[in-house]
Amino acid sequence: MSIRRALISVSDKKGLVELGQFLVDQGIEIVSTGGTARNLKSAGISVKSVDQLTGFPEMMDGRLKTLHPKVHGGILNRRDNPDDREAMGLQGIVNIDLVVVNLYPFVNTVRDPDVLWADAIENIDIGGPAMVRSAAKNHRYVTVVVDPEDYPLLIEQIRDKGEVETKLRREFALKAFRHTASYDTAIAQWMGEELKQGVLTFPAELSISGRLKQELRYGENPHQKAALYEFPLSKGPSILKAKQLQGKELSYNNINDANAALAMIMDFTAKPAAIAVKHANPCGAAYADTLEKAFELCRDADPVSIFGGIVALNREVDEDTAEQLAEIFLEVIIAPSFSQEALEILEDKQNLRLLALPAIRRQKAKDGFEIKTIDGGFLIQSVDALEVKKDEWEHVAGPRPRDKELMDAEFAWTLVKHVKSNAIVVVKDGVSLGIGAGQMNRVEATRIALEQAGYKARRAVLASDAFFPFADSIEEADDAGISLIVQPKGALKQDEVVEAAEDANITMLLTNQRHFKH
């Protein structure tokens, strides 16, 4: 369809003058509003104001300007429908063939933590989405463009073909509907959070929106397509907000594992800590008085599995730590920052990704939600953000725990939350010695963790993400020399399990929490 008249009303002025000049040079009349018209006129571009088109003035501080039959009639009319043409003639409505609109910057406005309710409401666009949706619906005759990045393509089509082809009009219409859907979703999300009726109040209708951050080379496997999206109103610490200092592009698996590593390291803040991750499970974790020592202990906890893994650290990477990191093959290192000396050491490993995220030091991960898709729908839940509450643990068997054992129990109970179920973690002196993850039965997870720990399991602490259903795992722990077990209460045969711990002289602590992670 040839274009004779365009309506332009944009908040994002990128490329506006260039587009306007091109359209005028093509003999296309421009109708515009407010700030958009002023920008075009200041560049010497001829513009007709909307009130000249409608015969009705803008009012209510610009709230009412394009919501008018002469605007929407010009957009929505079917060019080959006699009744539509007759109505237009009677009412003096003229065709609008091109709609270039992007919306009030609502998302940027509400990202300010101090934004006032009234200011947020004033940045909810009404006329803009209405015009976009009208044009997108009538894309058989009208071209709609919502993204300045599409101006060059629009210009190319008009210049080379004299019109915009049907296929591209349809693609622009699809993009327009996605744009308004995302916009409305952001408004609903912000308002829900402000009214304490956010996603996790489980409203009857729930929309979730994302902005494309990056197309990935492939997914978990080379035959799978993948992309990375960001929630527009995301505020908490995130891998998406980390600054990549070196290394090749992050892969789907890198991002998934790095996300898991970030969640883990932000649960460990009291002392320098290091965590190694493989396939979204920790394969080593340690506290120490220095970051260099913490990483050394973390690496030695499982020197085989750490190969090709992700390492997360909660202090700035210094020269000594970097020298140790450089000795093994790693995919990604995440830390609050890297010293210049550390960067010089690690720059020789060109494929190693370095991610700097200062928030690791400043705050813990915030509450949020997790989504898992299923056929035909999705599951949603709050993240497992429970903090350790040792004072609420119940001592039910064995000797009274020593302070050192309680510290290790806290470490183990914090770490086991991040291990895929069934999950068992063995810890001693602030270092993970064995991790049993993702097993179909708990006793097998126990055997794996204890086998990894080997002789070091003597006088160590063992944590289980859920209760032991039978005494068999306690017997395995006894044979390995475990001194303390921390597990949730609730087993049908809890008395039998507690009795086994008492007989083995193993201290048993029961929690009121469970940490399944599937």
C-alpha positions as CSV (number, residue, x, y, z in Angstrom):
1,M,0.0,0.0,0.0
2,S,1.4,3.4,-1.0
3,I,1.9,5.9,1.9
4,R,0.6,9.4,1.6
5,R,0.1,10.4,5.3
6,A,2.1,9.4,8.4
7,L,1.2,10.0,12.1
8,I,4.3,10.2,14.2
9,S,4.3,10.4,18.0
10,V,7.3,9.1,19.8
11,S,8.9,9.3,23.3
12,D,12.2,7.8,22.0
13,K,13.4,10.5,19.5
14,K,16.3,8.3,18.1
15,G,16.4,8.6,14.3
16,L,13.3,10.9,14.3
17,V,14.7,13.8,12.3
18,E,16.2,11.5,9.7
19,L,12.9,9.6,9.2
20,G,10.9,12.8,9.1
21,Q,13.1,14.4,6.5
22,F,12.9,11.2,4.3
23,L,9.2,11.1,4.5
24,V,8.8,14.8,3.6
25,D,11.2,14.3,0.7
26,Q,9.0,11.5,-0.5
27,G,6.0,13.8,-0.5
28,I,4.4,12.2,2.5
29,E,2.5,14.5,4.9
30,I,3.4,14.2,8.5
31,V,0.9,14.6,11.4
32,S,2.4,14.8,14.8
33,T,1.9,15.6,18.5
34,G,3.5,17.6,21.3
35,G,7.3,17.1,21.6
36,T,7.6,15.1,18.5
37,A,6.1,17.9,16.4
38,R,8.4,20.4,18.1
39,N,11.5,18.3,17.3
40,L,10.6,17.9,13.7
41,K,9.7,21.6,13.3
42,S,13.0,22.7,14.9
43,A,14.8,20.7,12.2
44,G,12.9,22.5,9.5
45,I,10.5,19.7,8.7
46,S,7.0,20.5,7.7
47,V,4.5,19.0,10.2
48,K,0.7,19.2,10.6
49,S,-0.4,19.1,14.3
50,V,-3.0,16.6,15.4
51,D,-5.5,19.3,16.3
52,Q,-5.3,20.6,12.7
53,L,-6.4,17.1,11.6
54,T,-9.1,16.6,14.2
55,G,-10.3,20.2,14.7
56,F,-10.2,19.5,18.4
57,P,-7.5,20.9,20.8
58,E,-5.1,18.9,22.9
59,M,-6.2,19.1,26.5
60,M,-5.8,17.8,30.0
61,D,-2.0,18.2,29.9
62,G,-1.8,16.0,26.8
63,R,-3.9,13.2,28.1
64,L,-6.4,13.8,25.4
65,K,-5.1,14.4,21.9
66,T,-5.2,11.4,19.6
67,L,-8.2,9.6,21.0
68,H,-10.5,11.0,18.3
69,P,-12.5,9.5,15.4
70,K,-10.6,11.4,12.8
71,V,-7.4,9.7,14.1
72,H,-8.7,6.2,14.6
73,G,-11.0,6.4,11.6
74,G,-8.1,7.4,9.5
75,I,-6.1,4.4,10.8
76,L,-8.9,1.7,11.0
77,N,-10.9,2.3,7.8
78,R,-10.8,-0.5,5.2
79,R,-9.8,1.1,2.0
80,D,-11.8,-1.2,-0.2
81,N,-15.0,-1.1,1.9
82,P,-17.7,1.2,0.4
83,D,-19.4,1.8,3.7
84,D,-16.1,2.9,5.3
85,R,-15.4,5.2,2.5
86,E,-18.8,6.7,2.7
87,A,-18.5,7.3,6.4
88,M,-15.1,9.0,6.0
89,G,-16.5,11.3,3.3
90,L,-19.4,12.3,5.5
91,Q,-17.2,13.0,8.5
92,G,-14.3,14.5,6.7
93,I,-11.8,11.7,7.8
94,V,-8.6,11.2,5.8
95,N,-6.4,8.1,5.5
96,I,-3.4,7.6,7.8
97,D,-1.2,5.1,6.1
98,L,1.8,5.0,8.4
99,V,1.8,5.1,12.2
100,V,5.2,5.6,13.9
101,V,4.6,5.4,17.7
102,N,6.6,4.4,20.8
103,L,5.3,4.8,24.2
104,Y,5.8,6.9,27.4
105,P,8.9,5.6,29.2
106,F,6.9,3.8,32.0
107,V,9.6,1.2,32.7
108,N,12.4,3.7,33.0
109,T,10.2,5.8,35.3
110,V,9.4,3.1,37.8
111,R,12.9,1.8,37.9
112,D,13.6,4.8,40.2
113,P,13.1,3.3,43.7
114,D,11.9,6.8,44.9
115,V,9.3,7.2,42.1
116,L,6.0,8.7,43.3
117,W,2.7,6.9,42.5
118,A,1.4,10.0,40.7
119,D,4.5,10.2,38.5
120,A,4.3,6.6,37.6
121,I,0.6,6.9,36.7
122,E,1.3,9.9,34.5
123,N,3.8,7.8,32.5
124,I,1.1,5.2,31.6
125,D,0.5,5.8,27.9
126,I,-3.1,5.5,26.7
127,G,-3.4,7.1,23.3
128,G,-0.1,5.6,22.1
129,P,-1.1,1.9,22.6
130,A,-4.5,2.7,21.1
131,M,-3.0,4.0,17.9
132,V,-0.5,1.1,17.8
133,R,-3.2,-1.5,18.2
134,S,-5.5,0.2,15.7
135,A,-2.7,0.2,13.1
136,A,-1.6,-3.3,13.9
137,K,-5.1,-4.6,13.5
138,N,-5.5,-2.8,10.2
139,H,-2.1,-3.8,8.9
140,R,-3.6,-4.9,5.6
141,Y,-3.7,-1.2,4.7
142,V,-1.6,0.5,7.4
143,T,2.1,0.2,8.4
144,V,2.9,0.5,12.1
145,V,6.5,0.9,13.4
146,V,7.2,0.9,17.2
147,D,11.0,0.5,17.2
148,P,13.5,3.1,15.9
149,E,15.8,0.2,14.9
150,D,13.2,-0.5,12.2
151,Y,13.4,2.9,10.6
152,P,16.2,2.0,8.1
153,L,14.1,-1.0,6.9
154,L,11.0,1.2,6.5
155,I,13.0,3.8,4.6
156,E,14.5,1.1,2.3
157,Q,11.1,-0.3,1.5
158,I,9.5,3.1,0.7
159,R,12.5,4.2,-1.3
160,D,13.0,1.0,-3.3
161,K,9.4,-0.2,-3.7
162,G,7.2,2.9,-3.1
163,E,5.3,1.0,-0.4
164,V,5.8,-1.5,2.4
165,E,5.2,-5.1,1.4
166,T,2.4,-7.2,3.0
167,K,4.8,-9.6,4.7
168,L,6.7,-6.8,6.4
169,R,3.5,-5.0,7.4
170,R,2.4,-8.3,9.1
171,E,5.8,-8.6,10.9
172,F,5.6,-5.0,12.0
173,A,2.1,-5.6,13.3
174,L,3.2,-8.7,15.3
175,K,6.0,-6.6,16.8
176,A,3.5,-3.9,17.7
177,F,1.2,-6.3,19.5
178,R,4.1,-7.8,21.4
179,H,5.3,-4.2,22.3
180,T,1.9,-3.2,23.8
181,A,1.5,-6.6,25.6
182,S,4.9,-6.1,27.2
183,Y,4.1,-2.5,28.1
184,D,0.8,-3.5,29.8
185,T,2.5,-6.4,31.6
186,A,5.0,-4.0,33.1
187,I,2.3,-1.7,34.4
188,A,0.4,-4.6,35.9
189,Q,3.6,-6.0,37.5
190,W,4.6,-2.7,39.0
191,M,1.1,-1.9,40.3
192,G,0.7,-5.4,41.7
193,E,4.0,-5.0,43.6
194,E,3.0,-1.6,44.9
195,L,-0.3,-3.0,46.2
196,K,1.4,-6.1,47.6
197,Q,-0.5,-8.1,45.0
198,G,2.4,-9.2,42.9
199,V,3.1,-12.3,40.9
200,L,3.1,-14.5,44.0
201,T,-0.4,-13.6,45.0
202,F,-1.3,-15.8,42.0
203,P,-3.8,-13.5,40.3
204,A,-6.5,-15.1,38.1
205,E,-4.7,-13.8,35.0
206,L,-0.9,-13.5,34.9
207,S,1.3,-12.1,32.1
208,I,5.1,-12.4,32.2
209,S,7.2,-10.2,29.9
210,G,10.8,-10.3,28.9
211,R,13.1,-8.2,26.7
212,L,15.6,-9.9,24.4
213,K,19.0,-9.5,25.9
214,Q,20.9,-11.8,23.6
215,E,20.5,-14.6,21.0
216,L,22.6,-17.5,22.0
217,R,24.6,-19.8,19.7
218,Y,22.5,-22.7,20.8
219,G,20.8,-24.2,23.9
220,E,21.9,-27.0,26.2
221,N,22.9,-28.9,23.0
222,P,23.9,-27.7,19.6
223,H,20.6,-28.8,18.0
224,Q,18.6,-26.6,20.3
225,K,17.9,-22.9,19.7
226,A,18.2,-20.5,22.6
227,A,18.0,-16.8,23.7
228,L,18.4,-14.8,26.9
229,Y,15.6,-12.5,28.0
230,E,15.5,-10.0,30.9
231,F,12.5,-9.0,33.0
232,P,12.0,-5.3,32.4
233,L,11.5,-4.4,36.1
234,S,14.2,-6.7,37.5
235,K,15.9,-5.0,40.4
236,G,17.9,-7.6,42.3
237,P,21.4,-8.9,41.7
238,S,21.6,-10.8,38.4
239,I,24.0,-12.4,36.0
240,L,22.4,-10.1,33.4
241,K,23.7,-7.1,35.3
242,A,27.2,-8.4,35.6
243,K,30.0,-6.7,33.5
244,Q,31.9,-9.2,31.4
245,L,35.5,-8.2,31.5
246,Q,37.0,-10.7,29.1
247,G,36.3,-14.0,27.4
248,K,34.0,-15.3,24.6
249,E,30.3,-15.1,24.6
250,L,28.4,-16.8,27.4
251,S,26.6,-20.0,26.4
252,Y,23.2,-21.2,27.6
253,N,24.9,-23.7,30.0
254,N,27.3,-21.0,31.2
255,I,24.4,-18.7,32.0
256,N,22.4,-21.4,33.8
257,D,25.4,-22.5,35.8
258,A,26.5,-18.9,36.6
259,N,23.0,-18.1,37.8
260,A,23.2,-21.1,40.2
261,A,26.7,-20.1,41.3
262,L,25.5,-16.5,42.0
263,A,22.6,-17.7,44.1
264,M,25.0,-19.9,46.2
265,I,27.7,-17.4,46.8
266,M,25.2,-14.7,47.9
267,D,24.2,-17.0,50.8
268,F,27.8,-16.9,52.1
269,T,28.8,-13.4,53.3
270,A,30.5,-13.6,56.7
271,K,34.0,-14.6,55.5
272,P,35.8,-15.0,52.2
273,A,34.2,-17.9,50.4
274,A,34.5,-19.8,47.1
275,I,32.1,-22.1,45.4
276,A,32.6,-24.2,42.3
277,V,29.6,-25.3,40.2
278,K,29.1,-28.0,37.6
279,H,25.8,-28.6,36.0
280,A,24.0,-26.2,38.4
281,N,25.3,-28.2,41.4
282,P,28.1,-27.2,43.8
283,C,31.1,-29.5,43.5
284,G,33.2,-27.6,46.0
285,A,32.6,-24.9,48.6
286,A,34.7,-23.3,51.4
287,Y,35.1,-20.5,53.9
288,A,38.6,-19.2,54.9
289,D,40.3,-16.2,56.3
290,T,41.5,-15.2,52.9
291,L,40.0,-15.6,49.4
292,E,43.1,-17.4,48.2
293,K,42.8,-20.0,50.9
294,A,39.0,-20.3,50.4
295,F,39.5,-21.1,46.7
296,E,42.4,-23.5,47.4
297,L,40.1,-25.5,49.8
298,C,37.2,-25.3,47.4
299,R,39.3,-26.6,44.5
300,D,40.8,-29.4,46.6
301,A,37.3,-30.5,47.8
302,D,36.7,-32.1,44.3
303,P,39.7,-31.4,42.0
304,V,38.2,-33.6,39.3
305,S,34.7,-32.1,39.0
306,I,35.9,-28.5,39.1
307,F,37.6,-28.9,35.7
308,G,35.6,-26.9,33.2
309,G,33.4,-25.5,35.9
310,I,32.1,-22.1,37.1
311,V,33.7,-20.5,40.2
312,A,31.9,-17.8,42.3
313,L,33.8,-15.7,44.9
314,N,32.5,-13.2,47.4
315,R,35.6,-10.9,47.6
316,E,37.7,-9.0,45.0
317,V,40.0,-11.4,43.2
318,D,43.5,-10.4,44.1
319,E,46.9,-11.4,42.6
320,D,47.4,-14.5,44.7
321,T,43.9,-15.9,44.1
322,A,44.2,-15.2,40.4
323,E,47.4,-17.2,40.2
324,Q,45.6,-20.3,41.5
325,L,42.6,-19.7,39.3
326,A,44.8,-19.6,36.3
327,E,46.3,-23.0,37.0
328,I,43.1,-24.9,36.0
329,F,40.6,-24.9,33.2
330,L,37.5,-22.9,34.1
331,E,34.6,-21.6,32.0
332,V,33.5,-18.6,34.1
333,I,34.7,-16.7,37.2
334,I,32.2,-14.5,39.0
335,A,33.3,-12.0,41.7
336,P,32.5,-8.5,43.0
337,S,35.6,-7.2,41.2
338,F,39.1,-8.1,40.0
339,S,42.3,-6.2,40.9
340,Q,44.4,-5.0,38.0
341,E,47.1,-7.5,38.9
342,A,44.5,-10.3,38.8
343,L,43.2,-9.2,35.3
344,E,46.8,-9.2,34.0
345,I,47.3,-12.8,35.2
346,L,44.0,-14.0,33.8
347,E,44.0,-12.2,30.5
348,D,46.3,-14.9,29.0
349,K,43.3,-17.3,29.3
350,Q,41.4,-15.7,26.4
351,N,38.3,-17.9,26.5
352,L,37.9,-17.6,30.2
353,R,34.8,-15.4,31.0
354,L,35.3,-12.9,33.9
355,L,32.1,-11.5,35.3
356,A,32.2,-8.6,37.8
357,L,29.1,-8.0,39.9
358,P,29.7,-5.6,42.9
359,A,26.2,-6.5,44.4
360,I,27.7,-9.8,45.6
361,R,29.3,-7.9,48.4
362,R,26.5,-5.4,49.0
363,Q,23.4,-7.5,49.5
364,K,21.9,-11.0,49.6
365,A,19.7,-12.3,46.8
366,K,16.2,-10.9,47.1
367,D,13.0,-12.8,47.2
368,G,11.6,-13.5,43.8
369,F,9.9,-16.2,41.8
370,E,10.8,-19.2,39.7
371,I,9.0,-20.4,36.6
372,K,9.1,-23.9,35.1
373,T,7.2,-24.6,31.9
374,I,5.1,-27.7,31.5
375,D,3.1,-28.9,28.5
376,G,0.2,-26.5,28.2
377,G,1.2,-24.1,31.0
378,F,3.8,-23.3,33.7
379,L,4.5,-23.7,37.4
380,I,5.5,-20.7,39.5
381,Q,6.8,-20.5,43.0
382,S,8.7,-18.2,45.3
383,V,12.4,-18.8,45.5
384,D,13.8,-20.8,48.4
385,A,15.1,-17.8,50.3
386,L,14.8,-19.2,53.9
387,E,17.7,-18.2,56.1
388,V,19.3,-20.6,58.6
389,K,17.6,-20.4,62.0
390,K,19.9,-22.5,64.3
391,D,18.0,-21.4,67.4
392,E,14.9,-23.3,66.1
393,W,16.8,-26.5,65.5
394,E,15.8,-29.4,67.8
395,H,18.6,-31.5,69.4
396,V,17.1,-35.0,69.5
397,A,20.1,-37.4,69.7
398,G,23.7,-37.8,70.6
399,P,26.0,-35.4,72.4
400,R,25.3,-31.6,72.6
401,P,26.9,-30.1,69.5
402,R,30.1,-28.1,69.9
403,D,30.3,-24.6,68.5
404,K,32.6,-25.7,65.7
405,E,30.1,-28.4,64.7
406,L,27.2,-25.9,64.7
407,M,29.2,-23.7,62.4
408,D,29.8,-26.6,60.0
409,A,26.1,-27.6,60.3
410,E,25.1,-24.1,59.3
411,F,27.4,-24.2,56.4
412,A,26.2,-27.6,55.3
413,W,22.5,-26.7,55.7
414,T,23.0,-23.5,53.7
415,L,24.8,-25.3,50.9
416,V,22.5,-28.3,50.6
417,K,19.7,-25.9,49.7
418,H,21.4,-25.4,46.4
419,V,22.0,-29.1,45.6
420,K,19.6,-31.0,43.3
421,S,17.4,-33.5,45.3
422,N,17.9,-36.0,46.7
423,A,20.8,-34.0,48.2
424,I,23.4,-34.8,50.8
425,V,26.4,-32.6,51.8
426,V,29.3,-33.5,54.1
427,V,31.3,-30.6,55.6
428,K,34.2,-30.2,58.0
429,D,36.1,-27.1,59.1
430,G,34.1,-24.9,56.7
431,V,34.9,-27.0,53.6
432,S,32.6,-29.3,51.6
433,L,34.1,-32.8,51.5
434,G,31.4,-34.7,49.6
435,I,28.2,-33.9,47.7
436,G,25.6,-36.4,46.7
437,A,23.2,-34.8,44.2
438,G,20.1,-35.7,42.2
439,Q,19.8,-39.3,43.2
440,M,16.6,-41.3,43.1
441,N,16.9,-42.5,46.7
442,R,18.5,-40.8,49.7
443,V,20.7,-43.6,50.8
444,E,22.5,-43.6,47.4
445,A,23.0,-39.8,47.7
446,T,24.4,-40.4,51.2
447,R,26.8,-43.1,49.9
448,I,28.1,-40.8,47.1
449,A,28.7,-37.9,49.4
450,L,30.5,-40.1,52.0
451,E,32.6,-41.9,49.3
452,Q,33.8,-38.5,48.0
453,A,34.6,-37.4,51.6
454,G,36.5,-40.7,52.3
455,Y,38.5,-40.7,55.5
456,K,38.0,-37.0,56.0
457,A,34.3,-37.8,56.9
458,R,35.4,-38.8,60.4
459,R,34.1,-36.1,62.8
460,A,32.5,-34.3,59.9
461,V,28.9,-32.9,59.6
462,L,26.3,-34.2,57.3
463,A,23.2,-32.3,56.0
464,S,20.2,-33.7,54.1
465,D,17.8,-31.5,52.2
466,A,14.8,-33.6,53.3
467,F,14.2,-36.1,56.1
468,F,15.7,-39.6,56.1
469,P,12.8,-42.0,55.7
470,F,14.8,-45.0,57.1
471,A,17.7,-45.6,59.3
472,D,19.9,-47.0,56.5
473,S,21.5,-43.6,55.7
474,I,22.3,-43.2,59.5
475,E,24.1,-46.5,59.4
476,E,26.1,-45.4,56.4
477,A,27.0,-42.2,58.2
478,D,28.0,-44.1,61.3
479,D,30.4,-46.3,59.3
480,A,32.0,-43.2,57.8
481,G,32.5,-41.6,61.2
482,I,30.1,-38.7,60.9
483,S,29.7,-36.8,64.2
484,L,26.6,-34.7,63.5
485,I,23.6,-34.9,61.2
486,V,21.2,-32.0,60.4
487,Q,17.9,-32.9,58.7
488,P,14.3,-31.8,58.5
489,K,11.7,-33.4,60.8
490,G,8.6,-35.2,59.6
491,A,9.6,-38.8,58.7
492,L,7.0,-41.5,59.5
493,K,9.8,-43.5,61.0
494,Q,11.5,-40.5,62.6
495,D,11.7,-42.4,66.0
496,E,13.6,-45.2,64.3
497,V,16.0,-42.7,62.6
498,V,16.6,-40.8,65.8
499,E,17.2,-44.0,67.7
500,A,19.8,-45.1,65.1
501,A,21.6,-41.8,65.6
502,E,21.5,-42.2,69.4
503,D,22.8,-45.7,69.2
504,A,25.7,-44.5,67.0
505,N,26.4,-41.6,69.3
506,I,25.8,-39.2,66.4
507,T,24.4,-35.8,67.3
508,M,21.1,-35.2,65.4
509,L,19.5,-31.8,64.8
510,L,16.0,-31.5,63.3
511,T,15.0,-28.4,61.4
512,N,11.5,-27.1,60.5
513,Q,12.6,-26.5,57.0
514,R,13.0,-28.6,53.8
515,H,15.1,-27.7,50.8
516,F,13.9,-29.8,47.8
517,K,15.4,-28.6,44.6
518,H,14.3,-30.4,41.4
